[in-house]
Amino acid sequence: MGDTERAKLLHSAREQIAALLNEVRRVIVGQEGFLEGLLLGLLCGGHVLVEGVPGLAKTLAVRTLAASLQLPFSRIQFTPDLLPADILGTQIYQPRTGEFFVRKGPIFASIVLADEINRAPAKVQSALLQAMQERQVTIGEETFPLPKPFFVLATQNPIEQEGTYPLPEAQTDRFLLKLLLGYPSRDEELQILERMAHIEPQLVVQPTLSGEQVLQLQSGVEQIYLDSRLKQYIVDLVQATRQPEKYGLDLQPLIQYGASPRGTIGLALTARAKALLAGRDYVLPSDIHAVAPLVLRHRILLSYEAEAQNWTADRIIAYLLDRLPLP
């Protein structure tokens, strides 16, 4: 891609993303980190896991994003009695014809909210995560591709663990990003009160982007330049979560398992998307630093010793970013 084409891509992407954010912000107050995380996941074609207490507008944000993008949206409320067929779909027998027809499940939407994913048993979680990974669903003997774009936001509640089935690390690894959603500030909560304290809040968003334009933005992310030295830095960062002693870091007793190669790929892709959001056609080290916690926090399994010493995955990532020399 030449300089002129890249400049046109950046200008168009900047205008489209700004229009999308302006529309979403008509409904959502604050939560800038959450909104940016949603956009990063969407631009990268990856899925996002969100951890936050109920009532923080996760469903409203995703529904608003879907409406702004003219994309079909579905919400799946995960419960202990949910079955894989409730998500994927099933075959239904027609007595008149003696044949089966397929009734597709809610997974066949471009934007899917998997609410409280840790409330469903492992077989249901696996069905969803397999569909996310393979981008297709097999019902009976027939395989159906999922829509393009396809984006899943899964939520889990960090404070209520009774009756839940925590996601295994191998499954959380399939999420590109993990976002931690906190409470709004006082001023933001006052704006929420003024905007939403009605029996039926009149908040209507206008479609700003189509699915085809989202796919074009995703292809644009791949055109963002990532220097070879930054690629080596990303590899070193992920390698240091597995073998910190090779980098002179005394973290080995704290880390049980480090990030997988999916983390390496995800870090490079998300850093490119971060640069695109900033209106640049090249990645800076600051882009990598900004997205590293989002990409790696759910891919590092801490030891009991780390938990006893109040180390968190985010603290370990910050330690690595501070200690590893920049290229």
Phi and psi in degrees as a GROMACS rama.xvg file:
@    title "Ramachandran Plot"
@    xaxis  label "Phi"
@    yaxis  label "Psi"
@TYPE xy
-76.72  172.165  GLY-2
-63.7413  -38.6002  ASP-3
-65.39  -44.5634  THR-4
-64.4418  -39.7875  GLU-5
-65.39  -39.3951  ARG-6
-64.1229  -41.0619  ALA-7
-63.8447  -41.1694  LYS-8
-60.6694  -46.0047  LEU-9
-63.7601  -44.2696  LEU-10
-62.5333  -45.9304  HIS-11
-64.7055  -43.9732  SER-12
-63.6952  -41.041  ALA-13
-62.6808  -43.6349  ARG-14
-65.6704  -42.5166  GLU-15
-66.5781  -43.7816  GLN-16
-67.4314  -39.8485  ILE-17
-63.0884  -42.9267  ALA-18
-63.4283  -40.3134  ALA-19
-64.3989  -46.445  LEU-20
-64.0472  -40.6963  LEU-21
-60.2463  -39.1638  ASN-22
-69.0749  -43.862  GLU-23
-65.1887  -37.3176  VAL-24
-70.4607  -13.1288  ARG-25
-65.6068  -23.8006  ARG-26
-107.968  -46.0802  VAL-27
-92.9141  128.155  ILE-28
-99.3256  129.087  VAL-29
67.3917  -143.538  GLY-30
51.4302  41.4167  GLN-31
-62.7669  -39.7252  GLU-32
-63.5624  -38.8816  GLY-33
-65.5194  -46.2569  PHE-34
-63.3177  -40.2778  LEU-35
-65.2774  -39.4433  GLU-36
-61.985  -40.7352  GLY-37
-60.2222  -44.7262  LEU-38
-65.2505  -40.8239  LEU-39
-60.7996  -44.8519  LEU-40
-62.7364  -42.2361  GLY-41
-65.2529  -44.4888  LEU-42
-65.618  -31.2431  LEU-43
-88.5308  -6.9984  CYS-44
69.8519  24.351  GLY-45
-108.914  177.471  GLY-46
-112.221  157.912  HIS-47
-126.292  134.695  VAL-48
-107.002  127.889  LEU-49
-117.51  130.571  VAL-50
-112.968  119.506  GLU-51
-171.512  152.744  GLY-52
-69.3404  160.967  VAL-53
-63.851  154.849  PRO-54
89.5298  13.2022  GLY-55
-102.221  18.1783  LEU-56
70.9209  28.7594  ALA-57
-64.1098  -48.8519  LYS-58
-63.8198  -43.653  THR-59
-61.8733  -40.2749  LEU-60
-64.5523  -44.6913  ALA-61
-69.4152  -40.5971  VAL-62
-63.7804  -39.9233  ARG-63
-65.7534  -41.1759  THR-64
-60.8868  -44.3666  LEU-65
-62.1094  -41.9026  ALA-66
-65.7164  -36.3197  ALA-67
-70.7288  -21.8185  SER-68
-101.671  3.18813  LEU-69
55.3782  39.2074  GLN-70
-117.449  143.854  LEU-71
-65.2946  140.257  PRO-72
-125.509  141.697  PHE-73
-139.292  148.84  SER-74
-120.895  129.416  ARG-75
-114.79  117.198  ILE-76
-89.1567  111.761  GLN-77
-78.6636  131.237  PHE-78
-136.645  161.711  THR-79
-61.2417  -24.5641  PRO-80
-96.9137  9.89468  ASP-81
-69.47  143.511  LEU-82
-114.523  155.049  LEU-83
-54.0075  -36.9767  PRO-84
-65.0693  -25.4528  ALA-85
-67.6226  -21.054  ASP-86
-98.9734  -48.5455  ILE-87
-84.4411  -35.3221  LEU-88
118.672  174.364  GLY-89
-152.642  167.445  THR-90
-92.2629  135.842  GLN-91
-120.17  131.522  ILE-92
-82.6421  133.9  TYR-93
-106.355  107.813  GLN-94
-60.1736  -33.4397  PRO-95
-64.729  -41.2606  ARG-96
-99.1188  -16.7998  THR-97
74.1906  17.5137  GLY-98
-119.37  165.972  GLU-99
-102.849  143.796  PHE-100
-125.012  155.859  PHE-101
-95.7666  127.655  VAL-102
-106.255  111.711  ARG-103
-73.6177  148.106  LYS-104
-90.893  -177.444  GLY-105
-69.2451  -8.4326  PRO-106
-66.9617  -18.5927  ILE-107
-84.9876  62.09  PHE-108
-138.906  156.956  ALA-109
-72.8011  -35.4458  SER-110
-124.229  120.137  ILE-111
-120.686  127.227  VAL-112
-101.11  113.987  LEU-113
-97.2738  94.3544  ALA-114
-81.8032  126.725  ASP-115
52.5257  61.0394  GLU-116
-59.9828  -28.0901  ILE-117
-79.5997  6.12237  ASN-118
-88.3254  -13.0664  ARG-119
-100.023  152.885  ALA-120
-68.8538  171.277  PRO-121
-60.4128  -38.0593  ALA-122
-65.8327  -31.5359  LYS-123
-74.5192  -43.4284  VAL-124
-58.7152  -43.3106  GLN-125
-63.8415  -38.6401  SER-126
-61.8445  -44.0718  ALA-127
-66.0836  -46.4641  LEU-128
-67.9604  -32.7613  LEU-129
-66.3426  -41.3367  GLN-130
-62.8902  -40.2094  ALA-131
-61.0226  -41.6009  MET-132
-73.3841  -45.7951  GLN-133
-88.9887  -14.8018  GLU-134
58.5216  29.7458  ARG-135
-155.019  160.591  GLN-136
-133.171  135.016  VAL-137
-105.385  121.706  THR-138
-121.527  114.693  ILE-139
68.3363  -121.628  GLY-140
-107.214  6.51732  GLU-141
-112.698  138.622  GLU-142
-109.467  132.854  THR-143
-120.255  129.401  PHE-144
-73.1119  147.835  PRO-145
-84.1388  160.136  LEU-146
-62.5245  160.075  PRO-147
-121.881  128.798  LYS-148
-70.5523  162.367  PRO-149
-134.019  120.989  PHE-150
-138.212  126.594  PHE-151
-115.649  129.553  VAL-152
-113.377  115.158  LEU-153
-106.668  139.333  ALA-154
-117.691  152.003  THR-155
-144.183  147.533  GLN-156
-91.87  120.829  ASN-157
-81.3488  -10.5183  PRO-158
-109.682  -9.14264  ILE-159
-126.363  102.192  GLU-160
-105.169  -7.1892  GLN-161
-68.6755  129.665  GLU-162
74.8291  23.1343  GLY-163
-110.881  162.614  THR-164
-124.456  92.3545  TYR-165
-56.0695  142.631  PRO-166
-68.3062  129.043  LEU-167
-63.424  153.977  PRO-168
-59.6235  -35.6315  GLU-169
-64.1771  -26.3273  ALA-170
-88.2251  -37.8093  GLN-171
-64.435  -24.1498  THR-172
-63.1921  -20.6028  ASP-173
-78.0337  -12.5043  ARG-174
-83.3514  132.778  PHE-175
-65.6103  -44.4229  LEU-176
-130.43  151.469  LEU-177
-124.502  122.193  LYS-178
-106.714  140.744  LEU-179
-107.096  118.309  LEU-180
-104.668  122.659  LEU-181
-107.056  179.633  GLY-182
-72.5026  152.444  TYR-183
-71.5828  162.061  PRO-184
-73.5344  173.245  SER-185
-61.5193  -46.2811  ARG-186
-63.9747  -40.1964  ASP-187
-65.5271  -39.4442  GLU-188
-67.5514  -32.2588  GLU-189
-65.953  -40.6302  LEU-190
-63.9495  -39.6044  GLN-191
-61.3157  -43.0936  ILE-192
-60.5408  -45.8396  LEU-193
-68.3306  -32.47  GLU-194
-86.797  -31.5192  ARG-195
-113.59  -9.21717  MET-196
-79.2365  61.4589  ALA-197
-135.145  156.726  HIS-198
-60.951  -43.3872  ILE-199
-133.884  91.2071  GLU-200
-59.1138  130.031  PRO-201
-90.9483  81.0976  GLN-202
-121.933  101.7  LEU-203
-116.074  129.426  VAL-204
-104.335  152.659  VAL-205
-101.338  138.028  GLN-206
-61.4273  132.362  PRO-207
-116.824  -31.118  THR-208
-132.105  151.536  LEU-209
-101.172  168.935  SER-210
-59.4177  -37.2688  GLY-211
-64.4123  -38.919  GLU-212
-68.4094  -34.383  GLN-213
-63.4089  -42.1903  VAL-214
-63.1235  -36.5792  LEU-215
-66.1475  -39.2306  GLN-216
-64.4069  -38.8673  LEU-217
-62.7021  -40.7108  GLN-218
-68.8737  -28.8688  SER-219
-67.1628  -31.5054  GLY-220
-59.2002  -37.8783  VAL-221
-67.0476  -18.7448  GLU-222
-86.4521  -7.26401  GLN-223
-70.5351  132.283  ILE-224
-76.735  130.532  TYR-225
-123.644  110.849  LEU-226
-62.441  148.802  ASP-227
-61.5167  -32.2758  SER-228
-68.4957  -33.7059  ARG-229
-72.4651  -32.6355  LEU-230
-62.4528  -43.4439  LYS-231
-64.4533  -37.4737  GLN-232
-63.47  -41.1587  TYR-233
-62.7998  -43.8166  ILE-234
-62.5003  -43.6798  VAL-235
-61.9051  -39.1289  ASP-236
-63.5735  -44.4092  LEU-237
-71.3799  -40.6562  VAL-238
-60.8182  -34.1154  GLN-239
-68.6094  -20.4407  ALA-240
-76.504  -19.0165  THR-241
-97.9169  -42.2791  ARG-242
-131.35  69.5891  GLN-243
-63.1935  -26.522  PRO-244
-65.0063  -27.085  GLU-245
-68.6731  -18.2548  LYS-246
-108.427  15.2629  TYR-247
71.2172  26.6128  GLY-248
-110.721  132.904  LEU-249
-91.1386  64.441  ASP-250
-117.995  -3.88082  LEU-251
-56.3488  -40.9029  GLN-252
-68.3664  -14.2823  PRO-253
-94.747  -20.2412  LEU-254
-112.065  119.401  ILE-255
-81.735  -47.0742  GLN-256
-138.233  139.278  TYR-257
-92.7563  -174.995  GLY-258
-71.8385  150.134  ALA-259
-86.864  171.174  SER-260
-58.1482  -23.6639  PRO-261
-60.2948  -33.0362  ARG-262
-65.7757  -38.4513  GLY-263
-62.9192  -48.9561  THR-264
-63.6913  -44.1822  ILE-265
-64.5529  -36.9759  GLY-266
-65.7531  -42.4079  LEU-267
-65.8043  -44.1683  ALA-268
-66.9819  -42.6051  LEU-269
-70.1007  -34.1732  THR-270
-63.7303  -37.2696  ALA-271
-63.5382  -45.0601  ARG-272
-63.668  -37.1425  ALA-273
-62.9238  -41.1753  LYS-274
-63.7385  -39.6403  ALA-275
-63.6477  -41.2445  LEU-276
-61.9658  -31.7728  LEU-277
-82.9979  -2.66138  ALA-278
82.4033  23.3081  GLY-279
-113.702  154.091  ARG-280
-104.071  19.6067  ASP-281
-147.455  152.844  TYR-282
-93.3433  137.264  VAL-283
-105.443  157.771  LEU-284
-55.639  -32.1082  PRO-285
-63.8094  -29.7855  SER-286
-64.804  -42.9264  ASP-287
-64.0438  -43.7238  ILE-288
-62.6443  -37.165  HIS-289
-68.6374  -36.0647  ALA-290
-98.1983  -11.2157  VAL-291
-55.5488  -46.5851  ALA-292
-61.7135  -37.0964  PRO-293
-65.7362  -36.1216  LEU-294
-86.7717  -31.7031  VAL-295
-104.991  -19.1613  LEU-296
-61.8949  -31.7238  ARG-297
-94.0198  3.22507  HIS-298
-107.444  0.399414  ARG-299
-110.205  120.598  ILE-300
-99.61  117.597  LEU-301
-82.2959  154.748  LEU-302
-84.3318  168.748  SER-303
-63.5013  -33.1206  TYR-304
-63.2664  -40.358  GLU-305
-63.1203  -44.0307  ALA-306
-64.5872  -37.0716  GLU-307
-65.5025  -30.8665  ALA-308
-94.9479  10.398  GLN-309
62.9547  31.9636  ASN-310
-83.7562  139.829  TRP-311
-116.579  166.26  THR-312
-61.339  -39.7462  ALA-313
-63.3812  -38.197  ASP-314
-66.5095  -39.014  ARG-315
-65.9664  -41.4815  ILE-316
-63.1023  -43.0106  ILE-317
-61.5518  -39.1709  ALA-318
-62.5224  -44.0469  TYR-319
-64.4439  -44.6642  LEU-320
-63.569  -31.3403  LEU-321
-77.5853  -31.9373  ASP-322
-93.3764  -33.884  ARG-323
-74.345  128.763  LEU-324
-69.5904  139.818  PRO-325
-73.6689  150.549  LEU-326
